[in-house]
Structures are given as C-alpha cells and as structure tokens.
C-alpha cells in the first residue's frame, strides 16, 4: 500500500507543470535517502602511531671515540675525528669476523714506536676497511694479511715503516694509494684483486700479489731502493697497468701469467720480465736501462712496441734465453739491439725493426720468417716475413 501511494504522488507531481519545484524536491529527497543508507562507521579511529625513526635507525653504526681501540663485536664502526696512536700498540685492533670499519674521511696517525694503524688478528674473515688515511705507523698502515676475504677501499697509506697496506688471501684492494712507505706499497696474498690503485715512491716494490691474483688499471711510479713497479705470483694477470721510473723492474712475474695492454718505461732494470709460460701482448716497453722484455721458456711475445731500450747499453728490446717461445708481430725500434736469442727452438715471425744500434744476435736453429729489407721487399710475398727498415 505504501508503494502505491508513493507512485500516485510522484505521478501527480510530474504531470502538473506548476509543480516543477516540488518535483525536484522529491527527487533530491529520494536520492538523499539512498545516500544515507550507504554511510559507514562514523566513529573516529584510534590515536595516530609515531612515524619518526629512532637514533639507532638513523645511524646504526658504532662510533669510535678513542684510540687505541679493540673491536670485539661484529658490526659496523666509524671514526668521529682524526686520531693519533700511542707507542707499543695498534691504533685499532679487529678481533672478530664480519666487521666494517669506515674511517669516515679521517686519519689514523702513528707515532714513534707505534705498531699498525689497523690490524686484524689471525684467522678472521670478512673485514672491510675504507675511506680514510693511515700514516706514520712503525709497521703497516693497515695490516689484514692474516685474515681472509677482506676489502680495503679508498684508503691512503703513507710514511709507514713496515709497508702501506696488506690484505690476506681472497681480498680486494680498490682505489687505494700508497706513497713513501718503507718496503712495499700495496700487498695482497693469493687469489686477490688490486684495481684502480697507485703506488708512488715507496722504498721497495710498488704493488705485489701472490699466486692467482689480478692487478688491473693500476699505476706504480718511482719506487726506489731497488723496488719494482709490479710483482705478481704464478698464474696472475696484470692488465692495463703503467710501471714507470722504478728503480727495479717495471713488471716482474712468476710463471703462467698474462700481461696485456701495459706500459713499462724508464725503469732501471728490464721493462717486463716474467717466468716461463707467460703471454705478453700489446704492451708498450720503452727506455728501460737493462732492456725491454726478457723471457725464458714457452712464452708468447705478441704485438708489443719496444723502443729506446738500453739504447746506450748492451741489452736488447727482446731477449730470449730458452726455447719454445713465440715472438710475433712486435715492433722494435731505436734500441741497442732488437733481438737477442741465445737458445734454439723458437718461432720468430712478422716482426719489424728500425734504427737499432747493432744487429740481432741469434744463436741456434730457429723457425723464422725470411728477413725483408728495402732491397727485397718488392719480391717478397711471405706472410711470415720479418721486416728491417
């Protein structure tokens, strides 16, 4: 009955043109009635929860506010200022695994009789030290040599008496600088990687690695006291590196190594001297006093540029003392001698030489391409020829 009456009223209003205002009012009331039925809970929610971070959430690392310090709990630590050490002890001693130490741009400074700036005790794993300076320590700036799987990143080590930075096996040294340290600058044990780092004017070797390591995109300059630029253990790679002005060798390696795209110049000893079974490719070797490249047995010396080596001495751009070597595609110019080969059984092809002071000295039976000069180049078509001009 209620629905019928509602229909009659609506029909009346809509048929009467004088009732337009009433019609609109009825429509609005009907719509409002529907909206009212859709309303939810009008009770307010509870009080808002706090949305700020705690201090430990903002800076979860532990500040180091005094030196000397022993780290005995795993975690992340940072310096709050520069610190000066004391005699007879390390600056910071790490005694537990899984530690990250951020020097935070500050310096750890040694004094007479102090030990290491940063030291990790034996048998530890997974230590990171980064972003700061370690200098004037009686031993090393940072010594992680007895720990494994370390990272030394963005560190500067200078004027340390025992050496700059040392890392244990399986470590990474990245963007580190070692200058004016006694003995070597940077040292990493087996299976490590040294990248984008430099060693300058250390009294000893600049950058040294043990077995199965990689040295890449590094520079070693002006290391004195008989120090070589780079010294690498067996099975290592030296890539894209520059060894210049060192008092020892430019690049000195054990056997089974890979030396590619490197520069070795102005060193007192030879530019590059590897042990047996090494590949030397696309290197520039220039103005080294004791000669350019020297190899023993079973090496490949391919596509290198050797110039002005031992120009006023008695040594050669390439010196071979063993057998089974491949000497191919090298350009040898303005040296005292281009080739000196004192053992039979080597392959010598596609090399070029110009302006060397004395003739090649080759003894024993070799497998060599024919010698081509300006006199017979027009009649030579042998792809293995060696050119002298």
Secondary structure, DSSP 8 states (H G I E B T S, - for coil): -HHHHHHHHHHHHHH-GGGHHHHHHHHHHHHHHHHHHT----S-----------HHHH--SEEE-SSSEEE-S-EEEEESS-EE--TTS-SEEE-SSSEEEE-TT-EEE--TT---SEEE-TT-B-EEEEEEEEES-SSEEEEETTSBS-EEEEEEEES-SSEEEEE-TT-EEES-EEES-BS-SEEE-TT-EEES-EEES-BS-SEEE-TT-EEES-EEE--BTT--SEEE-TT-EEES-EEES-SS-SEEE-SS-EEES-EEES-SS-SEE--SS-EEES-EEE--TT-SEEE-SS-EEES-EEESTTTTSS-EEEEE-SSS-EEES-EEESSSEEEEE-SS--EEES-EEES-SB--EE-S--EE--EE-TTTGGG---TT-EEE-
